[in-house]
Amino acid sequence: MEKIRVAAVSYLNTQPFLYGLRKAKIYNMIDMSLDIPSECARKLLADEVDIALVPITVIPKMKEYYLVSDFCIGADKPVKSVKLFSEVPIEQVENVYLDYQSRTSNLLIQILMQFWWKKKVTFIHGKENYEKNISENTAGIIIGDRALAMASKFQYQYDLAEEWINLTKMPFVFASWVSNKKIPSNVQKDFNEALAFGVKHKEEAVQEAVKKFSGNFDLNDYLMNCINYHLDENKKKSMKLFFQYKRELNWDVILENESH
């Protein structure tokens, strides 16, 4: 049998998933790659993988898709790893760099600007090292491990999960496990059980990650308390609401292709 091609996000928040998969028999049936979220999405759309942990914004772009597990990267409180960083308060922000590693967070900030803060800004497609251009009235979205490392560097920080909860009173889903074709039911069952094992043994997964970790933030608190891994019905409703907001976005916002 050919191996199932799987792409998982390379950020620290996937540690419970990776831990569970490595401990399961199905791991021998998987050809695994670790990538930034936008690359996971690209691979799934290009049929370079069969299953991927992808930003949920990729779902409407797919001709055929299946949610293949009961798990996700979600949040029902501040997530800490997806933030808008700025030197000035939101009222004074005029430009926002989008994170080239992201898809969902880039759309989420546009939704929040229009429907929560009710503010027009110029969005700029960030390129590598765009973080250095965050200054004065130009803010920037930074996601993942980089955002955790930036926590002490900017006076104003807006946690996007927290702001979505303020807007909707619902949790948020950043990424979910999606396939672009039907996966054999026994394989899907084994895959989901492996993820469930990792989430159930999250503490062991965190301890394993901490041994290799050299960052300056509390990894244990982040993985144990900030990420909510269960894709329950409330989160599925939140995903539908997110897509509804996407359809209602006022697309006269300015998107610049070049960095300042």
SERO-4910 file (N, C-alpha, C, O; in steps of 0.05 Angstrom, whole numbers):
BEGIN
 pado doro    nc1    nc2    nc3   cac1   cac2   cac3    cc1    cc2    cc3    oc1    oc2    oc3
  Met    A     17    -24      0      0      0      0     17     25      0     37     27     15
  Glu    A     10     44    -17     25     69    -18     21     85      8      0     83     21
  Lys    A     42     99     16     40    114     40     22    138     36     19    149     15
  Ile    A      8    146     58     -9    170     58     10    194     62     26    196     80
  Arg    A      7    213     43     24    237     44     11    257     63    -12    265     58
  Val    A     25    265     83     14    283    104     32    307    107     57    304    109
  Ala    A     21    331    108     35    355    114     25    367    141      1    371    144
  Ala    A     43    371    159     35    383    185     50    409    189     72    413    178
  Val    A     38    427    204     51    453    209     75    449    227     75    433    246
  Ser    A     96    463    221    122    460    235    123    475    262    143    473    276
  Tyr    A    103    490    269    103    506    294    101    488    318     93    465    317
  Leu    A    109    499    341    108    485    366     80    475    374     78    455    388
  Asn    A     60    489    365     33    482    374     23    455    363      2    445    371
  Thr    A     38    443    344     30    417    334     43    394    349     39    371    342
  Gln    A     58    400    370     73    379    384     55    355    393     63    332    390
  Pro    A     31    360    405     15    338    413      7    320    389      6    295    392
  Phe    A      1    332    366     -6    316    343     18    299    334     15    275    329
  Leu    A     41    311    332     65    297    323     72    275    343     80    253    335
  Tyr    A     69    281    368     75    261    389     56    236    386     66    214    386
  Gly    A     31    241    382     12    220    379     17    203    353     15    179    354
  Leu    A     23    217    332     28    202    307     53    185    309     54    162    299
  Arg    A     74    196    321     99    181    324     96    156    341    110    136    337
  Lys    A     77    157    360     73    134    378     54    113    366     51     92    377
  Ala    A     42    119    343     21    102    332     32     84    309     52     91    296
  Lys    A     19     62    305     27     44    283     24     57    256     39     52    237
  Ile    A      4     75    254     -1     88    228     23    105    218     25    111    195
  Tyr    A     41    112    237     63    128    229     80    115    207     92    129    191
  Asn    A     81     89    207     96     74    186     82     75    159     94     69    139
  Met    A     57     84    159     42     87    134     42    115    123     30    121    103
  Ile    A     56    133    137     55    162    131     81    172    120    103    165    129
  Asp    A     79    187     99    102    203     88     98    231     98     82    246     86
  Met    A    112    239    119    106    264    133    125    287    124    149    282    121
  Ser    A    114    311    121    130    335    117    120    356    136     97    357    143
  Leu    A    139    373    145    132    394    164    138    421    149    159    425    139
  Asp    A    117    439    149    119    463    133    105    486    148     91    481    167
  Ile    A    110    511    139     95    533    149     66    530    139     61    516    119
  Pro    A     46    543    152     18    538    145     12    544    116     -3    528    103
  Ser    A     22    566    105     15    572     77     26    551     57     13    546     37
  Glu    A     48    538     64     59    517     47     43    491     50     40    477     30
  Cys    A     33    485     74     15    463     77    -10    466     59    -19    447     47
  Ala    A    -20    490     59    -44    496     43    -37    492     13    -53    480     -2
  Arg    A    -15    503      5     -7    500    -24     -4    471    -32    -13    463    -53
  Lys    A      8    455    -15     13    427    -21    -14    412    -24    -17    395    -41
  Leu    A    -33    418     -6    -59    405     -7    -74    412    -32    -86    395    -46
  Leu    A    -73    438    -39    -87    447    -63    -74    436    -89    -88    431   -108
  Ala    A    -48    432    -88    -34    421   -111    -33    391   -112    -21    379   -130
  Asp    A    -47    378    -93    -48    349    -91    -20    337    -88    -15    315    -97
  Glu    A     -2    351    -74     24    341    -68     23    325    -42     41    309    -36
  Val    A      1    328    -26     -4    312     -3    -34    304     -3    -50    316    -17
  Asp    A    -40    284     13    -68    274     15    -83    286     38   -107    291     37
  Ile    A    -68    291     60    -79    303     85    -60    324     94    -36    322     92
  Ala    A    -72    346    104    -54    367    115    -69    382    137    -93    384    138
  Leu    A    -53    392    155    -63    411    176    -61    438    163    -39    450    161
  Val    A    -83    449    154    -83    473    138    -99    496    150   -117    491    166
  Pro    A    -91    521    144   -107    544    151   -135    540    140   -138    532    116
  Ile    A   -155    546    155   -183    540    147   -191    556    122   -210    548    109
  Thr    A   -177    577    116   -185    593     92   -181    578     66   -191    586     45
  Val    A   -166    556     67   -161    540     42   -186    524     35   -190    516     12
  Ile    A   -203    518     55   -226    500     50   -245    509     28   -251    493     10
  Pro    A   -253    535     27   -271    543      5   -259    542    -23   -273    543    -43
  Lys    A   -232    540    -24   -218    540    -49   -216    512    -61   -207    508    -84
  Met    A   -223    492    -45   -220    464    -53   -245    453    -68   -267    458    -60
  Lys    A   -240    439    -90   -262    427   -105   -274    404    -88   -299    399    -90
  Glu    A   -258    390    -73   -267    368    -57   -251    368    -31   -226    370    -32
  Tyr    A   -264    366     -9   -250    367     17   -265    351     38   -290    347     36
  Tyr    A   -250    341     57   -262    325     79   -247    333    105   -222    333    106
  Leu    A   -262    338    126   -250    342    153   -245    314    163   -264    298    169
  Val    A   -220    307    167   -213    279    172   -207    273    201   -200    250    208
  Ser    A   -211    293    219   -206    287    247   -223    304    265   -236    323    256
  Asp    A   -223    298    290   -238    313    310   -221    334    324   -228    343    345
  Phe    A   -199    341    311   -179    359    324   -171    382    305   -174    380    281
  Cys    A   -160    402    318   -154    427    303   -133    443    319   -126    435    341
  Ile    A   -124    465    308   -110    485    323   -130    507    328   -136    523    310
  Gly    A   -140    509    352   -161    528    359   -155    543    385   -136    537    398
  Ala    A   -173    561    391   -170    577    416   -197    586    426   -214    594    411
  Asp    A   -201    584    452   -225    595    465   -217    616    485   -233    624    502
  Lys    A   -192    626    483   -181    647    500   -158    659    485   -152    649    463
  Pro    A   -144    679    495   -121    690    480   -101    667    473    -94    651    490
  Val    A    -93    667    448    -76    645    438    -46    651    440    -30    633    440
  Lys    A    -39    677    442    -12    687    445      6    685    420     25    699    418
  Ser    A      0    667    402     18    663    379      7    674    353     18    669    332
  Val    A    -14    689    354    -25    703    330    -33    731    339    -53    736    351
  Lys    A    -15    750    332    -19    777    342    -14    799    321      0    795    302
  Leu    A    -28    821    325    -21    846    311     -2    862    329    -10    869    352
  Phe    A     22    867    320     42    882    335     44    910    325     43    915    301
  Ser    A     46    930    343     47    958    335     61    975    355     63    968    379
  Glu    A     71    997    346     83   1017    364     63   1038    373     68   1054    391
  Val    A     39   1037    361     18   1057    368     -8   1041    372    -11   1019    363
  Pro    A    -27   1053    386    -53   1040    391    -68   1036    364    -62   1050    344
  Ile    A    -87   1018    364   -101   1010    340   -113   1034    326   -115   1035    301
  Glu    A   -122   1054    341   -135   1078    330   -116   1093    311   -125   1107    293
  Gln    A    -90   1091    315    -71   1106    300    -58   1089    278    -42   1100    262
  Val    A    -64   1064    276    -52   1046    256    -63   1053    228    -88   1056    225
  Glu    A    -46   1056    208    -54   1063    181    -47   1041    161    -60   1037    141
  Asn    A    -25   1025    167    -16   1004    149    -12    979    165     -4    980    189
  Val    A    -18    956    153    -14    930    166      0    911    148    -10    905    126
  Tyr    A     23    901    157     36    879    142     22    853    147     16    847    170
  Leu    A     17    838    126      6    811    128     29    791    129     51    796    118
  Asp    A     26    769    144     47    749    148     48    730    124     28    716    119
  Tyr    A     70    728    111     72    710     88     70    681     95     66    664     78
  Gln    A     72    674    121     69    647    130     40    639    136     35    616    142
  Ser    A     22    658    133     -5    654    142    -25    658    120    -19    670     99
  Arg    A    -49    647    124    -72    652    107    -95    660    124   -107    682    120
  Thr    A   -102    643    143   -125    649    161   -122    675    176   -140    691    178
  Ser    A    -98    679    188    -94    703    205    -95    728    188   -104    749    197
  Asn    A    -86    726    163    -87    750    145   -115    757    139   -122    781    137
  Leu    A   -133    737    135   -161    743    131   -174    752    156   -191    770    156
  Leu    A   -167    740    178   -179    748    204   -174    777    211   -192    790    221
  Ile    A   -150    787    206   -145    815    212   -161    833    195   -170    855    204
  Gln    A   -167    826    170   -184    842    153   -213    843    163   -226    863    163
  Ile    A   -222    819    172   -249    818    184   -250    835    209   -270    850    213
  Leu    A   -230    833    226   -231    848    251   -229    878    246   -243    894    259
  Met    A   -213    886    227   -211    915    220   -238    926    211   -246    948    219
  Gln    A   -253    911    195   -278    921    184   -301    918    204   -316    937    207
  Phe    A   -303    895    217   -327    890    233   -324    895    263   -344    898    277
  Trp    A   -300    895    273   -295    899    302   -285    927    307   -297    942    322
  Trp    A   -262    934    295   -251    961    299   -263    982    280   -260   1006    285
  Lys    A   -276    972    259   -289    990    239   -269   1011    229   -274   1035    231
  Lys    A   -247   1002    219   -225   1019    211   -214   1011    184   -210    987    179
  Lys    A   -209   1030    167   -196   1024    141   -166   1028    143   -156   1048    154
  Val    A   -151   1008    134   -122   1010    133   -112   1000    106   -127    988     91
  Thr    A    -87   1004    101    -74    992     78    -60    967     86    -43    967    104
  Phe    A    -67    945     73    -54    919     79    -31    915     59    -34    919     35
  Ile    A     -9    906     70     15    902     54     24    872     56     26    861     78
  His    A     29    860     34     38    832     34     67    832     44     86    840     30
  Gly    A     71    821     68     98    821     79    115    800     66    106    778     58
  Lys    A    140    807     62    160    788     53    179    781     76    175    791     98
  Glu    A    198    764     71    216    755     92    229    779    106    239    798     92
  Asn    A    230    779    132    241    800    148    224    826    149    234    847    157
  Tyr    A    199    824    140    181    847    141    177    858    170    170    881    173
  Glu    A    182    841    190    179    849    217    195    874    224    188    889    242
  Lys    A    218    878    210    235    901    215    222    927    207    230    948    215
  Asn    A    201    925    190    187    949    181    163    958    198    150    977    192
  Ile    A    159    943    220    137    951    238    147    974    255    163    971    273
  Ser    A    136    998    249    144   1022    264    124   1044    259    109   1043    239
  Glu    A    123   1063    277    105   1086    276     77   1076    271     66   1061    287
  Asn    A     63   1085    249     35   1077    245     32   1052    228     10   1046    218
  Thr    A     54   1037    224     53   1012    208     56    989    227     76    985    240
  Ala    A     35    973    229     34    949    246     39    924    229     42    926    205
  Gly    A     39    901    242     43    877    228     32    852    242     32    850    266
  Ile    A     21    834    226     12    808    236     36    790    237     51    788    218
  Ile    A     40    776    260     61    756    262     48    732    276     34    735    296
  Ile    A     54    708    265     41    684    275     62    664    284     86    666    277
  Gly    A     53    644    299     69    621    306     91    627    326     88    645    343
  Asp    A    112    611    325    134    614    344    147    641    343    156    651    364
  Arg    A    147    654    320    158    681    317    143    701    334    154    719    347
  Ala    A    116    698    335    100    716    351    105    713    381    106    732    395
  Leu    A    109    688    389    115    683    417    142    696    425    145    707    447
  Ala    A    161    695    407    187    707    412    187    738    412    204    750    423
  Met    A    166    749    399    164    779    396    149    792    419    146    816    419
  Ala    A    140    776    438    121    786    458    131    810    474    115    827    483
  Ser    A    157    813    477    168    835    493    178    858    477    190    877    488
  Lys    A    174    857    450    187    877    433    169    900    424    179    920    413
  Phe    A    143    898    428    125    919    419    107    928    442     97    911    458
  Gln    A    101    954    443     84    964    465     55    955    462     42    949    481
  Tyr    A     46    955    437     18    948    432     16    921    418     28    917    397
  Gln    A      0    903    429     -4    876    419    -33    869    420    -46    871    441
  Tyr    A    -44    860    398    -72    852    397    -74    823    389    -67    815    367
  Asp    A    -83    806    408    -86    778    404   -111    773    386   -133    779    394
  Leu    A   -107    761    363   -129    759    344   -150    739    353   -174    743    347
  Ala    A   -142    718    367   -163    700    377   -180    714    398   -205    711    398
  Glu    A   -168    730    415   -182    745    436   -201    765    423   -224    768    432
  Glu    A   -192    778    402   -209    799    389   -232    785    374   -254    797    374
  Trp    A   -228    762    362   -250    747    349   -271    739    370   -295    742    366
  Ile    A   -261    730    394   -280    723    415   -295    747    425   -319    745    431
  Asn    A   -282    770    426   -296    795    433   -318    802    413   -339    811    421
  Leu    A   -312    797    388   -331    804    366   -354    785    366   -377    793    363
  Thr    A   -349    758    368   -369    738    362   -379    722    387   -399    709    385
  Lys    A   -364    724    409   -370    707    433   -366    677    426   -379    660    439
  Met    A   -350    671    407   -345    643    399   -315    638    398   -299    657    395
  Pro    A   -307    613    400   -278    606    397   -269    609    368   -286    616    351
  Phe    A   -244    605    363   -234    608    336   -218    584    328   -205    571    344
  Val    A   -219    577    302   -204    555    291   -184    566    271   -192    578    251
  Phe    A   -159    562    276   -138    571    257   -132    551    236   -128    558    213
  Ala    A   -131    525    243   -124    504    224   -139    479    231   -144    473    255
  Ser    A   -145    463    211   -157    437    216   -145    416    197   -132    423    177
  Trp    A   -149    391    204   -139    369    187   -158    363    165   -181    356    169
  Val    A   -149    367    140   -166    365    117   -153    347     96   -129    347     93
  Ser    A   -170    331     82   -160    315     60   -173    326     34   -194    338     35
  Asn    A   -159    321     12   -170    329    -14   -182    306    -30   -189    309    -53
  Lys    A   -185    284    -16   -198    260    -28   -208    243     -6   -200    247     18
  Lys    A   -224    223    -12   -234    205      9   -211    187     18   -197    175      2
  Ile    A   -207    186     44   -187    169     56   -201    143     66   -223    145     77
  Pro    A   -189    120     61   -201     95     71   -209     98    100   -194    109    117
  Ser    A   -233     88    107   -244     93    134   -226     82    156   -224     94    177
  Asn    A   -213     59    151   -196     48    171   -171     65    176   -161     68    198
  Val    A   -161     77    154   -138     95    156   -146    120    171   -131    130    188
  Gln    A   -169    131    164   -178    156    177   -182    151    207   -176    168    224
  Lys    A   -194    127    214   -198    120    242   -172    119    257   -169    130    279
  Asp    A   -152    105    245   -126    103    258   -112    130    261    -99    135    281
  Phe    A   -115    147    240   -103    173    241   -115    190    263   -101    203    278
  Asn    A   -142    189    265   -155    205    285   -149    195    314   -146    211    332
  Glu    A   -146    169    316   -139    158    343   -111    165    351   -106    170    374
  Ala    A    -93    167    331    -66    176    337    -65    205    347    -51    211    367
  Leu    A    -81    222    334    -83    250    343    -95    251    371    -86    267    388
  Ala    A   -116    235    375   -129    235    401   -110    226    423   -110    237    445
  Phe    A    -93    207    418    -73    198    437    -54    221    444    -48    225    467
  Gly    A    -45    235    424    -27    258    428    -39    279    445    -26    290    463
  Val    A    -64    286    440    -78    307    455    -83    297    484    -80    312    503
  Lys    A    -90    272    487    -95    261    513    -70    260    530    -70    264    554
  His    A    -47    256    516    -21    255    530     -5    281    524     19    280    520
  Lys    A    -20    303    524     -8    329    518     15    336    537     35    347    528
  Glu    A     12    329    562     33    335    581     60    322    574     81    335    575
  Glu    A     58    297    566     83    283    558     94    295    532    119    297    530
  Ala    A     76    302    514     85    315    489     99    342    495    120    348    482
  Val    A     89    357    514    100    382    521    128    378    534    147    392    528
  Gln    A    129    359    552    155    353    565    176    345    545    200    353    547
  Glu    A    169    330    524    187    323    503    196    347    488    220    350    481
  Ala    A    177    366    482    184    390    467    202    408    483    220    421    472
  Val    A    196    410    509    211    429    526    241    422    527    258    439    528
  Lys    A    247    396    525    275    387    526    291    398    502    315    402    505
  Lys    A    278    403    480    291    413    456    288    443    452    297    454    432
  Phe    A    274    456    471    265    483    468    286    503    480    296    498    501
  Ser    A    291    524    466    310    544    476    299    573    475    314    592    476
  Gly    A    272    576    473    260    602    471    258    616    497    265    605    518
  Asn    A    249    642    496    247    658    521    218    662    529    212    683    541
  Phe    A    200    643    524    173    645    533    165    618    545    179    598    543
  Asp    A    142    618    559    133    594    574    119    575    555     95    577    550
  Leu    A    135    556    544    124    536    525    103    519    539     83    512    526
  Asn    A    107    511    564     88    494    578     61    508    580     40    495    574
  Asp    A     61    533    588     35    548    590     22    550    563     -2    547    560
  Tyr    A     38    556    542     27    559    515     13    534    505    -10    535    496
  Leu    A     26    511    507     15    487    496     -7    475    514    -25    462    504
  Met    A     -5    479    540    -24    467    558    -49    484    561    -71    473    565
  Asn    A    -46    511    559    -69    528    565    -79    546    543   -102    554    544
  Cys    A    -63    551    523    -71    571    502    -83    558    478   -101    570    465
  Ile    A    -74    534    470    -85    521    447   -107    502    455   -103    486    474
  Asn    A   -129    503    441   -151    484    446   -153    466    421   -158    475    399
  Tyr    A   -148    440    425   -144    422    403   -170    407    393   -169    393    373
  His    A   -192    410    407   -216    395    400   -234    410    380   -242    432    386
  Leu    A   -239    397    358   -257    409    338   -286    401    344   -296    382    333
  Asp    A   -298    416    363   -325    409    371   -345    425    354   -338    439    336
  Glu    A   -371    421    360   -392    433    344   -391    463    345   -397    477    326
  Asn    A   -384    474    368   -383    503    371   -361    515    353   -364    536    342
  Lys    A   -339    501    351   -317    510    333   -326    508    304   -319    525    288
  Lys    A   -340    487    297   -350    484    270   -369    507    263   -369    517    240
  Lys    A   -386    515    282   -404    538    278   -387    564    274   -394    581    258
  Ser    A   -366    566    289   -348    589    287   -335    590    259   -333    612    248
  Met    A   -327    567    249   -316    566    222   -336    576    201   -329    591    183
  Lys    A   -361    568    204   -381    577    185   -385    607    187   -389    621    167
  Leu    A   -385    618    212   -388    646    215   -364    661    203   -368    683    191
  Phe    A   -340    650    206   -316    662    194   -319    665    164   -313    685    152
  Phe    A   -329    643    151   -333    644    122   -355    663    114   -353    675     93
  Gln    A   -375    666    132   -396    686    126   -384    714    127   -391    731    109
  Tyr    A   -368    720    147   -355    746    148   -337    751    123   -336    773    113
  Lys    A   -324    730    115   -307    732     91   -323    741     67   -315    758     51
  Arg    A   -347    729     64   -364    736     41   -374    765     43   -380    778     22
  Glu    A   -376    775     67   -387    802     71   -365    824     72   -372    848     75
  Leu    A   -340    816     70   -318    835     70   -321    856     48   -329    850     26
  Asn    A   -315    881     56   -314    902     36   -287    902     22   -267    910     34
  Trp    A   -287    893     -3   -262    888    -16   -250    912    -30   -233    910    -48
  Asp    A   -259    936    -21   -245    960    -31   -221    967    -14   -208    988    -17
  Val    A   -214    948      5   -190    952     20   -166    951      1   -167    937    -19
  Ile    A   -145    966      8   -122    967     -9   -102    945     -1    -95    943     22
  Leu    A    -94    930    -21    -74    909    -16    -49    916    -33    -51    915    -58
  Glu    A    -27    922    -21     -3    928    -35     14    903    -37     17    888    -17
  Asn    A     26    899    -60     43    875    -65     71    879    -55     85    859    -48
  Glu    A     80    903    -55    108    908    -48    111    918    -20     94    931     -9
  Ser    A    133    910     -7    139    920     20    147    949     18    157    959     -2
  His    A    142    964     40    151    992     42    181    993     40    193   1015     41
***
